Amino acid sequence: MKTDLDVQRDVIAELDWEPSVDAAHIGVTVNGGVVTLTGHVASYAEKFDAERAAQRVSGVKAMAVAMDVALPAFSLRTDADIAGAVENVLLWSTHFPRDALKVVVENGWVTLSGNLDWQYQRRAAVASVQHLMGVTGVSDQILIHPESTMGDIKLGIESALKRYAKGDARNINVKVSVKGDEVTLEGHVHNWAERNLALNTAWDAPGVRGVVDKMDIAIL
């Protein structure tokens, strides 16, 4: 089993390995398997990539992010310019209907709201915005319309987990809320990849508007 020092060294090495991240400006501390990232990054996209890089490391149980986005001078944009860029990139997307989303920008921080039918559409909207120049953060307030019954959602997620996770699926207990639009995942997974697989599987079910993660990472 990895010690906190082992995890710290591996996270630092993974940040160094990730080409989209300047690891020289990121600090890493680990306490009880909980990783804290500090320091400064030059864009929200770099912050996002640093978080994902740390999550890939075996032994990371949880993560706290205390990094600041310090935009260089050439990346600075007015909120109006950012809002216009966001509107344009959403307009050109084929993932969702035109005018389905609303955009608010304050101090470089983009908030997306509106209603969509699928979680993949929501992920596409956020992904298309987070790499735009001048963006310092993204808040996802997009809602998903419920379209399926509780039983349909539960059966669909359990079947998908069996297809994707194979033997590990038996360690994940899927529960669906009474309203039928919120999924609770409970059980044990071995790493962040398995946790993300389970979460994405739940979100991919039609009609799901919320996913509660109660899974534990059982470090072997």
TAPEBEL-V308674 format. One record per run of one state. SS is the DSSP state (H for helix, E for strand, - for the rest). FROM is the first residue (numbers start at 1). TO is the last residue. If there is no record, write none. Layout:
BEGIN
SS;FROM;TO  SS;FROM;TO
END
This chain:
BEGIN
-;1;3  H;4;17  -;18;22  H;23;25  E;26;31  -;32;33  E;34;41  -;42;43  H;44;55  -;56;61  E;62;69  -;70;72  H;73;75  -;76;78  H;79;91  -;92;100  E;101;106  -;107;108  E;109;116  -;117;118  H;119;130  -;131;136  E;137;144  -;145;149  H;150;171  E;172;176  -;177;181  E;182;189  -;190;191  H;192;203  -;204;209  E;210;217  -;218;220
END
